[in-house]
Amino acid sequence: MSHSKRTASGANKGSSTSKRARTTCTDPDCTDGSCPDCADGAIHLDPTVLSLPASELLDLAEHEDRTHSDRSIVTSLYEHALSKCTTPELRSRALLRLAEYVGYADYASQAITEANSDVIKGRARVLRVCLDPNNWVDPDAESSEKVEGLDELDKGLKEIESGLSGTEKDVVLDSVVALMGRVEAHELCAPLCNRLTDTALTVSYAVLGWTDHTDPADPVDEKDTELAQAASAAAVRWSQSATECSVPGTQIESRLLPVLAYLANQTTNFEACKLRAQIMLVLSGVLDDDDAALRAFDSAVESLLLAHKITPEDMDVVRQLADLDIDTSV
């Protein structure tokens, strides 16, 4: 998948891609009837971009994807990259990226068929399961307690874990972000959300050296802040889905000890304070011991107040503190 060297290459060529790759008229009030771009409404990529080799074009598409460029441009870049790919490695990578980006199961199926990489196969299998509407939350029906395509999900997650074993941090981060992307793309049923986020935690812990961390008073290694932050975001969603799946509170707390140890030292980081608050609020509602639950609630409030102090204009934090009847004017 995406390596740091590829990222640098993509970044160098993609820093101004949104401006130069697209030759379409960008004037939203254009009234020129002779303007060919406004007439066909299509996205036209700069010929210099289209002339790039397949690998560089794919790097560029991934870069524009990560930087949240115009969806039409990113989709077009992926499609052109795929059309140029001739090797199984590049084709399967392009197929997976395009499948994940546009949410198209047929591309995922092609990626499984053509890939030699366990990670690509695994992510494509997971994508197919996540794209099944039967695994989405239906607000008008009872929450599903089972996952459609469970065997495929099991196989895909095992492929991801085995494929990521011993790989570079950037590759692991890329897959953690992809798993969380699936969680955010649709409101998945709790069992499926729980499995995806659990795998995200497992692979993150392995790289961060957090797997055997069991002492809450012990600091964790903070050698990779970006991956640690991604793991923390996964921890929030895992704790919420674990609660829906009736996982015991002590088990939830134990699973999250490394993340909590990391977040406890991030008192000047706005996002970290918010993430810690969400986890502690979950724990305050699931721990059987009343004193432990109260301590968790107090910690959640403390983290929210820290977040509010860092970024007082954030309305999510303001609303959450108001919901908890916490006065922020003092």
Phi and psi in degrees as a GROMACS rama.xvg file:
@    title "Ramachandran Plot"
@    xaxis  label "Phi"
@    yaxis  label "Psi"
@TYPE xy
-75.3678  118.363  SER-2
-100.511  163.711  HIS-3
-61.1049  -36.9612  SER-4
-65.7976  -39.24  LYS-5
-64.0223  -40.607  ARG-6
-60.1581  -43.6539  THR-7
-62.6093  -42.074  ALA-8
-64.0326  -44.9791  SER-9
-64.0253  -39.1369  GLY-10
-65.6735  -39.9342  ALA-11
-63.8554  -41.5518  ASN-12
-85.5835  -17.3668  LYS-13
-105.729  2.0331  GLY-14
-59.6334  -29.8455  SER-15
-123.344  24.0228  SER-16
-62.3294  -41.0934  THR-17
-58.8169  -27.8736  SER-18
-88.229  -40.4942  LYS-19
-100.959  -19.8363  ARG-20
-73.5152  -30.7156  ALA-21
-97.0894  124.757  ARG-22
-104.437  4.13125  THR-23
-64.8574  146.615  THR-24
-58.0822  132.013  CYS-25
-106.185  6.5858  THR-26
-84.1886  111.29  ASP-27
-67.7508  -17.442  PRO-28
-106.204  17.6847  ASP-29
-59.9829  129.375  CYS-30
-120.317  12.7383  THR-31
-76.6015  107.232  ASP-32
-64.6463  -19.7812  GLY-33
-90.9452  -1.93557  SER-34
-68.9845  113.476  CYS-35
-65.7773  -31.8251  PRO-36
-67.8003  -44.901  ASP-37
-69.5227  -27.0905  CYS-38
-69.2318  -43.3028  ALA-39
-97.5187  -14.1075  ASP-40
66.0061  13.069  GLY-41
-89.5752  164.609  ALA-42
-96.2999  121.789  ILE-43
-111.163  119.242  HIS-44
-87.0643  144.347  LEU-45
-58.3032  135.226  ASP-46
-55.8956  -32.5729  PRO-47
-66.5495  -31.1139  THR-48
-72.8126  -45.192  VAL-49
-64.3399  -22.5128  LEU-50
-82.1428  -6.68465  SER-51
-64.5158  149.384  LEU-52
-61.3803  160.584  PRO-53
-55.5072  -44.2147  ALA-54
-64.6601  -40.5528  SER-55
-71.4706  -36.3393  GLU-56
-65.8738  -37.6071  LEU-57
-69.5128  -40.9239  LEU-58
-56.1682  -43.9862  ASP-59
-64.4769  -42.4631  LEU-60
-61.9006  -42.1796  ALA-61
-64.6633  -39.6084  GLU-62
-62.6893  -48.0424  HIS-63
-64.6994  -32.3056  GLU-64
-63.0945  -49.1349  ASP-65
-65.1004  -30.7807  ARG-66
-94.0338  11.4022  THR-67
57.231  48.3649  HIS-68
-74.0526  176.198  SER-69
-50.1132  129.558  ASP-70
-60.4191  -37.6566  ARG-71
-64.3191  -39.5097  SER-72
-66.6138  -46.5138  ILE-73
-62.0382  -45.0992  VAL-74
-60.6057  -44.0423  THR-75
-63.5518  -40.7475  SER-76
-62.1438  -45.0463  LEU-77
-61.6607  -42.5902  TYR-78
-64.9968  -41.7816  GLU-79
-68.586  -37.5879  HIS-80
-62.2201  -44.8665  ALA-81
-60.8837  -40.0864  LEU-82
-65.1065  -21.7007  SER-83
-95.6517  -16.4005  LYS-84
-71.0398  132.574  CYS-85
-119.384  -20.8958  THR-86
-93.9034  149.755  THR-87
-57.4541  -36.8892  PRO-88
-61.3342  -50.0378  GLU-89
-70.6068  -42.4128  LEU-90
-62.1881  -45.0678  ARG-91
-66.524  -37.3275  SER-92
-64.0758  -44.6105  ARG-93
-66.3414  -41.0086  ALA-94
-61.5598  -43.7072  LEU-95
-64.3587  -47.0966  LEU-96
-58.9194  -45.7137  ARG-97
-67.1713  -40.7012  LEU-98
-61.0093  -44.8395  ALA-99
-67.5989  -35.3084  GLU-100
-73.4121  -44.4242  TYR-101
-99.1126  -7.22751  VAL-102
68.8344  53.5647  GLY-103
-120.74  112.543  TYR-104
-66.5202  -31.3059  ALA-105
-63.943  -38.674  ASP-106
-64.9329  -37.8139  TYR-107
-63.0562  -40.7947  ALA-108
-63.8195  -41.0599  SER-109
-63.4846  -39.1099  GLN-110
-62.2166  -40.9508  ALA-111
-61.6981  -42.3196  ILE-112
-66.6882  -38.4844  THR-113
-95.0018  -17.6599  GLU-114
-76.7252  145.586  ALA-115
-102.162  -15.2151  ASN-116
-85.1381  128.473  SER-117
-63.3722  -35.7853  ASP-118
-64.1883  -44.4545  VAL-119
-64.5162  -45.1283  ILE-120
-60.124  -45.7425  LYS-121
-62.4865  -46.2979  GLY-122
-64.9344  -35.7186  ARG-123
-67.4845  -39.3161  ALA-124
-64.3131  -45.3959  ARG-125
-60.3687  -40.9031  VAL-126
-60.7578  -43.8726  LEU-127
-60.6605  -40.6139  ARG-128
-65.2602  -42.2254  VAL-129
-69.0604  -25.2015  CYS-130
-83.9261  -5.54434  LEU-131
-75.9913  115.259  ASP-132
-57.563  -22.3831  PRO-133
-64.4222  -18.3655  ASN-134
-98.1773  7.64459  ASN-135
-96.3053  152.068  TRP-136
-72.4736  127.855  VAL-137
-104.025  111.501  ASP-138
-61.721  -18.5035  PRO-139
-98.1017  5.63983  ASP-140
-134.048  167.233  ALA-141
-67.6415  148.916  GLU-142
-63.7118  136.964  SER-143
-73.5215  138.351  SER-144
-103.748  4.73719  GLU-145
-136.035  159.283  LYS-146
-105.792  125.888  VAL-147
-72.6895  131.49  GLU-148
80.6557  33.9824  GLY-149
-60.6022  -39.3445  LEU-150
-62.4216  -42.3704  ASP-151
-66.0509  -39.5466  GLU-152
-61.6764  -47.1438  LEU-153
-57.0861  -46.0739  ASP-154
-63.9138  -43.5901  LYS-155
-64.0568  -44.1332  GLY-156
-67.8682  -35.7084  LEU-157
-65.7368  -40.1058  LYS-158
-63.2637  -40.3239  GLU-159
-63.0852  -48.416  ILE-160
-63.0014  -45.1533  GLU-161
-70.1713  -37.1629  SER-162
-69.2703  -28.6728  GLY-163
-88.1413  -9.76088  LEU-164
-61.0926  119.734  SER-165
79.4994  8.36234  GLY-166
-89.279  174.594  THR-167
-68.0583  153.427  GLU-168
-58.5941  -40.6006  LYS-169
-61.6024  -35.9818  ASP-170
-68.9031  -41.3508  VAL-171
-64.1933  -46.048  VAL-172
-58.1462  -41.8567  LEU-173
-58.7179  -42.5067  ASP-174
-74.6375  -34.4562  SER-175
-63.314  -44.9157  VAL-176
-62.0809  -39.2709  VAL-177
-65.5572  -42.6388  ALA-178
-62.4397  -43.1484  LEU-179
-67.9128  -30.0958  MET-180
-62.8229  -37.1608  GLY-181
-66.864  -38.3226  ARG-182
-64.4286  -39.1742  VAL-183
-81.594  -24.0424  GLU-184
-67.222  -37.6759  ALA-185
-136.453  156.856  HIS-186
-81.7778  92.8398  GLU-187
-77.0892  153.8  LEU-188
-62.111  151.157  CYS-189
-56.9271  -42.8941  ALA-190
-60.8015  -38.7042  PRO-191
-71.0635  -45.0773  LEU-192
-57.3852  -41.266  CYS-193
-65.0567  -40.367  ASN-194
-66.8841  -42.4944  ARG-195
-64.8966  -46.6457  LEU-196
-70.9266  -30.2227  THR-197
-65.3069  -41.484  ASP-198
-65.7449  -39.8644  THR-199
-58.8197  -40.9438  ALA-200
-67.1668  -43.8869  LEU-201
-59.4312  -49.2238  THR-202
-71.4558  -32.6823  VAL-203
-68.2891  -46.3328  SER-204
-57.5091  -40.1821  TYR-205
-61.9057  -43.9507  ALA-206
-74.0086  -38.385  VAL-207
-77.8741  -10.2064  LEU-208
76.8239  27.6285  GLY-209
-101.05  -2.74896  TRP-210
-57.4786  -41.0755  THR-211
-98.3558  15.4087  ASP-212
-77.3108  117.027  HIS-213
-127.726  -10.735  THR-214
-99.0437  112.112  ASP-215
-63.1604  -21.0703  PRO-216
-85.793  -8.84347  ALA-217
-85.8438  128.756  ASP-218
-70.6779  151.425  PRO-219
-101.643  161.171  VAL-220
-69.2468  128.553  ASP-221
-110.471  40.1791  GLU-222
-72.0639  -19.1268  LYS-223
-135.186  89.8307  ASP-224
-62.5244  -40.9906  THR-225
-63.2109  -44.9497  GLU-226
-68.9783  -38.0039  LEU-227
-61.7989  -39.761  ALA-228
-66.2753  -40.3604  GLN-229
-65.0247  -40.2523  ALA-230
-64.6072  -37.0638  ALA-231
-65.6563  -40.7512  SER-232
-63.8101  -40.0993  ALA-233
-64.535  -35.9847  ALA-234
-62.9188  -38.3784  ALA-235
-61.3537  -50.249  VAL-236
-67.047  -35.5298  ARG-237
-63.9448  -44.7257  TRP-238
-62.5196  -38.694  SER-239
-67.8328  -44.4609  GLN-240
-71.2633  -32.9482  SER-241
-63.4954  -37.7289  ALA-242
-62.4037  -44.2444  THR-243
-64.3619  -29.1496  GLU-244
-89.4491  8.65872  CYS-245
62.5916  33.5053  SER-246
-71.0584  133.563  VAL-247
-57.1064  144.725  PRO-248
-57.9247  -40.5702  GLY-249
-65.3368  -32.4891  THR-250
-71.1978  -39.1501  GLN-251
-62.7578  -46.3008  ILE-252
-60.8744  -43.9078  GLU-253
-62.0903  -41.7088  SER-254
-63.9878  -29.8338  ARG-255
-99.4393  4.84253  LEU-256
-54.1487  -45.185  LEU-257
-62.378  -41.6094  PRO-258
-64.6298  -43.1312  VAL-259
-64.1101  -37.7747  LEU-260
-64.7568  -38.489  ALA-261
-66.5899  -49.2641  TYR-262
-67.1345  -27.6089  LEU-263
-61.6317  -25.0435  ALA-264
-96.4494  3.1746  ASN-265
-105.167  48.779  GLN-266
-73.7519  -9.25034  THR-267
-107.987  5.00488  THR-268
-101.736  114.881  ASN-269
-57.106  -52.5225  PHE-270
-62.2791  -39.7499  GLU-271
-63.0908  -41.3212  ALA-272
-63.033  -40.8971  CYS-273
-64.3001  -43.2892  LYS-274
-64.0406  -43.7838  LEU-275
-62.2343  -40.2094  ARG-276
-60.6853  -41.7378  ALA-277
-64.8384  -42.1703  GLN-278
-65.0612  -44.7413  ILE-279
-66.2842  -32.9738  MET-280
-65.2318  -40.2384  LEU-281
-61.0993  -47.7574  VAL-282
-62.4469  -35.6304  LEU-283
-63.2324  -21.9295  SER-284
-97.8486  -9.50897  GLY-285
-119.264  -15.7899  VAL-286
-74.825  132.187  LEU-287
-73.3041  -33.3571  ASP-288
-73.7613  120.535  ASP-289
-61.1276  -40.9497  ASP-290
-64.5641  -42.3759  ASP-291
-64.6521  -39.2283  ALA-292
-65.1604  -40.2039  ALA-293
-66.7269  -40.9009  LEU-294
-61.8942  -39.4531  ARG-295
-63.9741  -41.5389  ALA-296
-63.4585  -45.43  PHE-297
-61.2384  -38.8008  ASP-298
-65.5389  -37.733  SER-299
-62.8478  -45.3283  ALA-300
-62.7585  -43.8033  VAL-301
-57.7261  -43.8375  GLU-302
-67.2113  -38.9487  SER-303
-64.6022  -39.3928  LEU-304
-66.5808  -36.7072  LEU-305
-64.1717  -43.5658  LEU-306
-61.4756  -41.3215  ALA-307
-65.2039  -37.2191  HIS-308
-65.4643  -38.9139  LYS-309
-70.8707  -46.1005  ILE-310
-133.351  80.8757  THR-311
-64.3621  -20.0468  PRO-312
-83.5916  -4.96563  GLU-313
-71.469  114.397  ASP-314
-75.1152  -26.6428  MET-315
-60.4642  -45.5332  ASP-316
-67.4178  -42.3148  VAL-317
-59.0028  -45.8538  VAL-318
-65.4556  -40.0605  ARG-319
-66.2467  -40.7765  GLN-320
-64.5499  -38.374  LEU-321
-64.5838  -41.2386  ALA-322
-61.6413  -30.0832  ASP-323
-91.033  5.75716  LEU-324
59.1734  39.4369  ASP-325
-99.3211  125.37  ILE-326
-81.4928  121.098  ASP-327
-98.0722  0.304144  THR-328
-83.8085  -14.0317  SER-329
